Amino acid sequence: MSHSTLAEIAKADFKPAAPLVDRELNPHALIAKYAVRGRIPTMAEQLKGTLQSDPDALPFDKIIAANIGNPQQLDQKPITFYRQVLALIEYPDLLKNENVTKIFPHDAIDRANEIMENLVSVGAYSHSKGVLYFRKTVARYIEDRDDHPADPDDIYLTAGASSAVNYLLSLLSNGPETGFLIPIPQYPLYTASLALNNATVLPYYLNEEEKWSISAADIQKVVAKAKEDGVKPRSIVLINPGNPTGSILTAEGIAEIINVAAEHGLVIIADEVYQENVYEGEFVSVKKVLRDLQKIDSVKYADVQLASLHSTSKGMIGECGQRGGYMELIGFQESVLAQILKLASISLCPPVVGQALVSLMVNPPHESHPSHGPFRSEKLGIFNALKERSHKLYLAFNKMEGISCQEPQGAMYCFPQLTLSEKAKAAAAEAGMAPDEFYCAKLLENTGICTVPGSGFGQVPGTWHLRTTFLAPGTEWIDDWAKFHEKFMKEYDN
């Protein structure tokens, strides 16, 4: 059998087709927006390239990526114990090396050995829910935290909390007639995912003047209006501590929301990834409040469905790139759980190293072990630095003309409100930007500080905000911001 050469094949007589254009793509993908990596961060990447080619080209020498909660990008050091164990399980031959005890403390070695006894290799697929040993560790952590039982079979290890959100929203969405109550302002993963799934966003607004509080009465109104409009409310998202607001929900506030969910059959998605980032008040999980209510009235709350999410990306661990997370599902019918497992199985399994990191996060060194002292010191150092910077940034904002800011109780962000002049709004319109985006662009161009416009998170119409992390080390950048702001306000003074 003869074969044509490539040169002969290339002589084939046909008219080549044009490449795809965006209008031919999934229309739901086209309308999805994710401001955290949107226009302003794209500008920041371009400016970073400019600095690399010409360090003196701009009025600053580096980009401060305050747009995203990515701690290690902003020089937060990894927790030593976690990385020691990960190093050992990534290259388990180290455990057999005669010098291993000269490099690693014995509790890190013991933990790595224990992990390796429960899996073949971090390079092998695990169960789609995750390694059972890791899920048992998570269950013990939840039991200790909430003082209520937890079942490893209810726990799914995930590639960060984001993949858990995607599983849940894709499964619960059933076209535009299904609605999801989303807090405004919110983390844009939710609205972007709902756009992809062609579901309806039912916004409920947080009360900025009351520390971004939630009103159960307002949520009841949103539910009633949705039903009038022919939309079936399917789920409610709670972000606690809040992103981007930094607010903390009380047990009583959570209980009121659970009442609404129980009355209307809403699946509660509790995004609790910032539960260790609490600077004022106390974190109480939605699961704990639900179990407490079920002890009071086992009938009324028997069918409440709850998905609770946690992650290795936040807290003091800040291991965003490792993609570790989990969700705990309670109250769901077995037929629904089977579908969730199917979705998880399509991706085969979450990264096994990320799974291991989850188990380390929820089971740190015991106080009797040699790594406990350094671990505690590192963790407290990170926590205290975050708390101090959050307060300094809050104070700085409230000294700036035209800016008001609620003090963050938790998480990694401030979400100040901007009062901008008509001249500034006109300049923004001329530039084809919303006023808050215009401010963020000018801030970036003059200082290198990259933030996210409040419009990317949602806000009360007619108000303007921005989100910034307080992860960047030092306070010089806060001073630079204050100087820029004073100049901006003078330039656009009516």
C-alpha positions as CSV (number, residue, x, y, z in Angstrom):
1,M,0.0,0.0,0.0
2,S,1.5,3.3,-1.1
3,H,1.4,6.4,1.1
4,S,1.4,10.1,0.0
5,T,4.1,12.3,1.3
6,L,3.2,15.4,3.4
7,A,4.1,17.6,0.4
8,E,1.6,15.7,-1.8
9,I,-1.1,15.9,0.9
10,A,-0.6,19.6,1.2
11,K,-1.5,20.0,-2.5
12,A,-5.1,18.9,-1.8
13,D,-7.6,21.3,-3.4
14,F,-9.9,22.8,-0.8
15,K,-10.7,26.3,0.6
16,P,-9.6,26.5,4.2
17,A,-12.3,27.3,6.8
18,A,-12.1,30.4,8.9
19,P,-11.2,30.0,12.6
20,L,-13.8,30.3,15.3
21,V,-15.0,33.7,16.4
22,D,-16.5,34.5,19.8
23,R,-20.1,34.8,18.5
24,E,-20.0,31.0,17.7
25,L,-19.1,30.1,21.3
26,N,-21.3,29.1,24.2
27,P,-23.3,32.3,24.8
28,H,-23.4,31.6,28.6
29,A,-19.6,31.6,28.6
30,L,-19.6,35.0,26.8
31,I,-21.7,36.7,29.5
32,A,-19.8,35.2,32.5
33,K,-17.5,37.7,34.2
34,Y,-14.8,37.3,36.8
35,A,-13.6,40.7,37.9
36,V,-10.8,39.4,40.2
37,R,-8.9,38.6,37.0
38,G,-10.6,41.2,34.8
39,R,-9.7,44.4,33.1
40,I,-7.7,46.0,35.9
41,P,-5.5,42.9,36.7
42,T,-5.0,42.6,32.9
43,M,-3.7,46.1,32.9
44,A,-1.4,45.2,35.8
45,E,0.1,42.3,33.9
46,Q,0.9,44.7,31.0
47,L,2.5,47.2,33.3
48,K,4.5,44.4,34.9
49,G,5.9,43.5,31.4
50,T,6.8,47.2,31.0
51,L,8.8,47.2,34.2
52,Q,10.6,44.0,33.2
53,S,11.8,45.6,30.0
54,D,12.4,49.1,31.4
55,P,12.5,49.4,35.2
56,D,12.5,53.2,35.1
57,A,9.5,53.6,32.7
58,L,6.8,54.0,35.4
59,P,6.4,56.0,38.6
60,F,6.7,52.8,40.7
61,D,9.1,49.8,40.7
62,K,6.7,46.9,41.2
63,I,3.1,45.8,41.0
64,I,1.3,45.1,44.3
65,A,-1.3,42.4,43.5
66,A,-3.9,43.5,46.0
67,N,-6.7,42.2,43.7
68,I,-6.7,38.6,44.8
69,G,-6.3,36.7,48.0
70,N,-3.1,35.0,47.0
71,P,-0.9,35.2,50.1
72,Q,2.3,33.6,48.9
73,Q,2.4,35.8,45.8
74,L,2.7,38.6,48.3
75,D,5.7,37.1,50.2
76,Q,3.8,35.1,52.9
77,K,6.0,32.2,53.7
78,P,4.7,28.6,53.7
79,I,4.1,26.9,57.1
80,T,7.3,24.9,57.6
81,F,5.6,21.7,59.0
82,Y,3.2,21.5,56.1
83,R,6.0,21.8,53.5
84,Q,8.2,19.3,55.4
85,V,5.5,16.6,55.3
86,L,4.6,17.4,51.7
87,A,8.3,17.1,50.7
88,L,8.5,13.7,52.3
89,I,5.4,12.3,50.6
90,E,6.3,13.8,47.3
91,Y,9.6,11.9,47.4
92,P,9.1,9.1,49.9
93,D,12.5,7.6,49.3
94,L,13.7,10.4,51.7
95,L,11.9,8.5,54.5
96,K,14.4,5.6,54.0
97,N,17.5,7.9,53.9
98,E,19.7,7.4,56.9
99,N,20.1,11.2,57.2
100,V,16.4,12.0,57.2
101,T,16.3,12.7,60.9
102,K,19.1,15.3,60.5
103,I,16.9,17.3,58.2
104,F,13.3,16.7,59.3
105,P,11.8,16.6,62.8
106,H,10.5,13.3,63.9
107,D,6.8,14.4,64.0
108,A,7.0,15.4,60.3
109,I,8.6,12.0,59.5
110,D,6.0,10.2,61.5
111,R,3.1,12.1,59.8
112,A,4.6,11.4,56.4
113,N,4.9,7.7,57.2
114,E,1.3,7.6,58.4
115,I,0.1,9.2,55.2
116,M,2.1,6.9,53.0
117,E,0.6,3.9,54.9
118,N,-2.8,5.0,53.7
119,L,-2.1,5.6,50.0
120,V,-0.1,4.1,47.2
121,S,1.5,7.3,45.9
122,V,0.5,11.0,45.6
123,G,0.9,10.4,41.9
124,A,-1.9,7.8,41.8
125,Y,-5.6,8.5,41.4
126,S,-7.5,8.3,44.7
127,H,-11.2,7.7,45.3
128,S,-13.3,10.4,43.7
129,K,-14.3,11.6,47.2
130,G,-10.7,11.7,48.2
131,V,-8.5,9.3,50.3
132,L,-10.6,7.9,53.2
133,Y,-7.8,8.5,55.7
134,F,-7.8,12.2,54.9
135,R,-11.6,12.4,55.1
136,K,-11.6,10.8,58.5
137,T,-9.1,13.5,59.6
138,V,-11.4,16.2,58.4
139,A,-14.4,14.6,60.1
140,R,-12.5,14.6,63.5
141,Y,-11.7,18.3,62.9
142,I,-15.3,19.2,62.3
143,E,-16.4,17.2,65.3
144,D,-14.0,19.1,67.5
145,R,-14.9,22.4,66.1
146,D,-18.7,22.1,66.3
147,D,-19.2,19.6,69.1
148,H,-21.4,17.5,66.8
149,P,-20.7,14.2,65.0
150,A,-19.3,14.3,61.5
151,D,-19.3,11.3,59.0
152,P,-16.3,10.9,56.6
153,D,-18.8,9.6,54.1
154,D,-20.4,13.1,54.0
155,I,-17.0,14.7,53.1
156,Y,-15.7,15.2,49.6
157,L,-12.2,16.5,49.2
158,T,-12.0,18.9,46.3
159,A,-9.6,20.9,44.2
160,G,-10.0,24.0,46.3
161,A,-13.5,25.2,47.4
162,S,-14.0,26.6,43.8
163,S,-14.5,23.1,42.3
164,A,-17.0,22.3,45.1
165,V,-19.0,25.4,44.1
166,N,-18.9,24.4,40.5
167,Y,-20.2,20.9,41.3
168,L,-23.0,22.3,43.4
169,L,-24.1,25.0,41.1
170,S,-24.0,22.9,37.9
171,L,-26.0,20.2,39.6
172,L,-28.6,22.5,41.2
173,S,-29.1,24.7,38.2
174,N,-32.0,23.7,36.0
175,G,-32.3,26.6,33.6
176,P,-33.3,30.2,34.1
177,E,-36.4,29.2,36.1
178,T,-34.1,28.2,39.0
179,G,-32.8,31.0,41.3
180,F,-29.9,31.3,43.6
181,L,-29.8,33.8,46.4
182,I,-26.4,35.5,46.3
183,P,-25.2,38.1,48.8
184,I,-24.3,41.4,47.2
185,P,-21.5,42.2,47.3
186,Q,-20.3,38.7,46.6
187,Y,-17.4,36.7,45.4
188,P,-17.8,36.7,41.6
189,L,-17.2,33.0,41.3
190,Y,-20.9,32.5,42.1
191,T,-22.4,34.9,39.5
192,A,-19.9,33.6,36.8
193,S,-20.8,30.0,37.5
194,L,-24.5,30.7,37.4
195,A,-24.1,32.5,34.1
196,L,-22.3,29.4,32.7
197,N,-25.2,27.3,33.9
198,N,-27.9,29.6,32.6
199,A,-29.5,30.0,36.1
200,T,-30.9,33.1,37.7
201,V,-29.1,35.2,40.3
202,L,-31.4,36.5,43.1
203,P,-29.4,39.2,44.8
204,Y,-29.9,40.0,48.4
205,Y,-28.1,43.1,49.6
206,L,-25.9,43.3,52.7
207,N,-26.4,46.3,55.0
208,E,-23.1,48.3,54.8
209,E,-24.0,50.6,57.6
210,E,-24.6,47.7,60.0
211,K,-21.2,46.0,59.3
212,W,-22.5,44.3,56.1
213,S,-25.2,42.5,58.1
214,I,-27.8,40.1,56.6
215,S,-31.5,40.6,57.0
216,A,-33.7,37.5,57.0
217,A,-36.7,39.8,56.3
218,D,-35.0,41.1,53.2
219,I,-34.3,37.6,52.0
220,Q,-38.0,36.6,52.5
221,K,-38.8,39.5,50.2
222,V,-36.4,38.3,47.6
223,V,-37.9,34.8,47.7
224,A,-41.4,36.1,47.4
225,K,-40.5,38.4,44.4
226,A,-38.8,35.5,42.7
227,K,-41.8,33.3,43.0
228,E,-44.0,36.1,41.6
229,D,-41.7,36.3,38.6
230,G,-41.9,32.5,38.0
231,V,-38.5,31.7,39.4
232,K,-38.1,28.8,41.8
233,P,-35.6,29.7,44.6
234,R,-33.3,26.7,44.8
235,S,-30.3,27.7,47.0
236,I,-28.9,30.4,49.2
237,V,-25.2,31.2,49.4
238,L,-23.7,32.4,52.7
239,I,-20.1,33.7,52.7
240,N,-18.8,33.7,56.3
241,P,-16.5,35.4,57.0
242,G,-17.5,37.7,54.1
243,N,-15.7,38.2,50.8
244,P,-15.3,41.0,49.9
245,T,-16.8,42.6,53.0
246,G,-14.9,41.0,55.9
247,S,-18.1,40.6,57.9
248,I,-18.8,37.9,60.5
249,L,-22.2,36.3,60.9
250,T,-23.5,35.6,64.4
251,A,-25.1,32.3,65.5
252,E,-28.5,34.1,65.8
253,G,-28.1,35.6,62.3
254,I,-27.3,32.2,60.9
255,A,-30.3,30.7,62.6
256,E,-32.6,33.2,61.0
257,I,-31.3,32.3,57.6
258,I,-31.7,28.6,58.3
259,N,-35.3,29.3,59.1
260,V,-35.8,30.8,55.7
261,A,-34.0,27.9,54.1
262,A,-36.2,25.4,56.0
263,E,-39.4,27.2,55.1
264,H,-38.6,27.4,51.4
265,G,-36.5,24.3,50.8
266,L,-33.4,26.2,50.0
267,V,-30.1,24.4,49.8
268,I,-27.6,26.3,51.9
269,I,-24.1,26.7,50.5
270,A,-21.9,27.9,53.3
271,D,-18.7,29.3,52.0
272,E,-16.5,29.2,55.1
273,V,-13.0,29.3,53.6
274,Y,-12.0,32.3,55.8
275,Q,-13.0,30.7,59.1
276,E,-9.5,31.1,60.5
277,N,-9.2,34.7,59.4
278,V,-11.3,36.2,62.3
279,Y,-10.0,39.4,63.9
280,E,-13.1,40.5,65.8
281,G,-15.9,38.3,67.2
282,E,-16.1,34.5,66.7
283,F,-16.6,32.2,63.8
284,V,-19.6,29.9,64.1
285,S,-20.2,27.3,61.4
286,V,-23.6,27.0,59.8
287,K,-23.5,23.3,60.5
288,K,-23.1,23.9,64.2
289,V,-26.1,26.2,64.3
290,L,-28.1,23.8,62.2
291,R,-27.3,20.8,64.5
292,D,-28.2,23.0,67.6
293,L,-31.5,23.9,66.0
294,Q,-32.2,20.2,65.2
295,K,-31.7,19.3,68.8
296,I,-34.3,21.9,69.7
297,D,-36.8,20.8,67.0
298,S,-35.9,17.7,65.1
299,V,-38.9,17.8,62.8
300,K,-38.9,21.4,61.6
301,Y,-35.2,21.3,60.6
302,A,-35.0,17.6,59.6
303,D,-34.8,18.3,55.9
304,V,-32.5,21.3,55.7
305,Q,-29.8,20.6,53.1
306,L,-26.4,22.1,53.7
307,A,-23.1,22.1,51.8
308,S,-20.2,23.5,53.8
309,L,-17.0,24.5,52.1
310,H,-13.4,25.0,53.3
311,S,-10.0,25.5,51.6
312,T,-6.3,25.4,52.1
313,S,-6.0,28.6,50.1
314,K,-6.9,31.0,52.9
315,G,-6.5,31.1,56.7
316,M,-2.8,31.2,57.8
317,I,-1.9,28.4,55.4
318,G,-2.4,30.4,52.2
319,E,-1.5,27.5,49.9
320,C,-3.6,28.6,46.9
321,G,-1.6,26.8,44.3
322,Q,-1.9,23.4,46.0
323,R,-5.7,23.3,45.3
324,G,-6.9,21.7,48.4
325,G,-10.4,21.9,49.8
326,Y,-13.4,20.0,51.0
327,M,-17.2,20.1,51.2
328,E,-19.4,18.4,53.8
329,L,-22.9,17.5,52.6
330,I,-25.7,16.9,55.1
331,G,-29.4,16.5,54.6
332,F,-29.3,15.5,51.0
333,Q,-31.3,12.5,49.6
334,E,-29.2,9.5,48.5
335,S,-30.3,10.0,44.8
336,V,-28.9,13.5,44.9
337,L,-25.7,12.4,46.5
338,A,-25.2,9.8,43.8
339,Q,-25.3,12.6,41.2
340,I,-22.8,14.7,43.1
341,L,-20.5,11.7,43.3
342,K,-20.9,11.2,39.6
343,L,-19.8,14.8,38.9
344,A,-16.8,14.3,41.2
345,S,-16.0,11.1,39.3
346,I,-15.9,12.8,36.0
347,S,-12.8,14.7,37.2
348,L,-11.5,11.3,38.6
349,C,-10.1,12.9,41.8
350,P,-8.8,16.1,43.3
351,P,-5.0,16.5,43.5
352,V,-3.7,14.1,46.1
353,V,-1.1,16.5,47.4
354,G,-3.9,19.0,47.9
355,Q,-5.8,16.3,49.8
356,A,-2.8,15.7,52.0
357,L,-2.5,19.4,52.7
358,V,-6.2,19.5,53.8
359,S,-5.4,16.7,56.3
360,L,-2.5,18.7,57.6
361,M,-4.5,21.9,57.9
362,V,-7.1,20.2,60.0
363,N,-4.6,18.2,62.1
364,P,-1.6,20.5,62.9
365,P,1.3,19.4,65.1
366,H,0.3,18.3,68.6
367,E,1.5,20.6,71.4
368,S,3.7,17.8,72.7
369,H,5.5,17.4,69.4
370,P,8.7,19.3,68.3
371,S,7.1,21.1,65.4
372,H,4.4,22.6,67.5
373,G,6.4,25.6,68.8
374,P,7.7,26.7,65.3
375,F,4.2,26.0,63.9
376,R,2.5,28.1,66.5
377,S,5.0,30.9,66.1
378,E,4.7,31.0,62.3
379,K,0.9,30.9,62.4
380,L,0.6,33.6,65.1
381,G,3.1,35.8,63.2
382,I,0.9,35.6,60.0
383,F,-2.3,36.2,61.9
384,N,-1.0,39.2,63.8
385,A,0.5,40.8,60.7
386,L,-2.8,40.4,58.9
387,K,-4.8,41.8,61.8
388,E,-2.5,44.8,62.2
389,R,-2.5,45.6,58.5
390,S,-6.3,45.3,58.3
391,H,-6.7,47.9,61.0
392,K,-4.1,50.2,59.5
393,L,-5.7,50.1,56.1
394,Y,-9.2,50.6,57.7
395,L,-7.9,53.7,59.6
396,A,-6.1,55.1,56.5
397,F,-9.2,54.8,54.3
398,N,-11.4,56.6,56.8
399,K,-8.9,59.5,56.9
400,M,-9.1,59.9,53.1
401,E,-11.6,62.4,51.7
402,G,-14.6,60.7,50.0
403,I,-13.8,57.2,51.3
404,S,-15.7,55.3,54.1
405,C,-14.9,51.8,55.1
406,Q,-16.3,49.3,57.6
407,E,-13.6,47.7,59.7
408,P,-13.1,44.1,58.5
409,Q,-13.9,41.6,61.2
410,G,-12.4,38.8,59.2
411,A,-11.2,37.5,55.8
412,M,-8.4,39.3,53.8
413,Y,-10.1,42.3,52.4
414,C,-11.4,45.8,52.8
415,F,-14.3,47.0,50.7
416,P,-14.4,50.8,51.0
417,Q,-17.1,53.0,49.5
418,L,-15.9,55.8,47.1
419,T,-17.7,59.1,46.9
420,L,-16.5,60.5,43.6
421,S,-17.2,63.9,42.0
422,E,-19.3,64.6,38.9
423,K,-16.0,65.5,37.2
424,A,-14.5,62.1,38.0
425,K,-17.7,60.3,36.8
426,A,-17.6,62.3,33.6
427,A,-14.0,61.4,33.0
428,A,-14.8,57.7,33.7
429,A,-17.6,57.8,31.2
430,E,-15.3,59.4,28.6
431,A,-12.8,56.6,29.2
432,G,-15.6,54.0,28.8
433,M,-15.4,52.9,32.4
434,A,-17.6,52.8,35.5
435,P,-16.5,55.3,38.1
436,D,-15.0,52.7,40.5
437,E,-13.1,51.0,37.6
438,F,-11.8,54.4,36.5
439,Y,-10.5,55.1,40.1
440,C,-8.9,51.6,40.2
441,A,-7.2,52.2,36.8
442,K,-5.8,55.5,37.9
443,L,-4.6,54.0,41.2
444,L,-2.8,51.2,39.3
445,E,-1.2,53.6,36.8
446,N,0.1,55.9,39.5
447,T,1.1,53.5,42.3
448,G,1.3,50.0,40.9
449,I,-1.4,48.9,43.4
450,C,-3.8,46.5,41.7
451,T,-7.4,46.4,43.1
452,V,-10.8,45.3,41.9
453,P,-13.7,47.6,41.2
454,G,-16.7,47.1,43.4
455,S,-18.9,46.7,40.4
456,G,-17.2,43.3,39.9
457,F,-18.7,42.1,43.2
458,G,-22.1,43.9,43.0
459,Q,-23.1,46.9,45.0
460,V,-26.2,49.0,45.8
461,P,-27.0,50.9,42.5
462,G,-25.5,54.4,42.6
463,T,-22.7,53.4,45.1
464,W,-19.1,52.8,44.2
465,H,-16.6,50.6,46.0
466,L,-13.4,48.7,45.5
467,R,-11.9,45.6,47.0
468,T,-8.3,45.4,48.2
469,T,-6.5,42.7,50.1
470,F,-4.3,43.6,53.1
471,L,-1.9,40.8,52.3
472,A,1.0,43.0,51.0
473,P,3.8,43.3,53.5
474,G,4.7,46.7,55.1
475,T,2.7,49.9,55.1
476,E,4.6,52.0,52.5
477,W,2.1,51.1,49.9
478,I,-0.8,52.4,52.1
479,D,1.0,55.7,52.3
480,D,1.5,55.7,48.5
481,W,-2.3,55.1,48.2
482,A,-3.1,58.0,50.5
483,K,-0.8,60.4,48.5
484,F,-2.4,59.2,45.2
485,H,-5.9,59.7,46.6
486,E,-5.3,63.2,47.7
487,K,-3.9,64.1,44.2
488,F,-6.8,62.3,42.5
489,M,-9.4,64.2,44.5
490,K,-7.8,67.6,43.7
491,E,-7.5,66.8,40.0
492,Y,-11.2,65.8,39.8
493,D,-12.6,68.5,42.2
494,N,-15.7,70.0,40.8
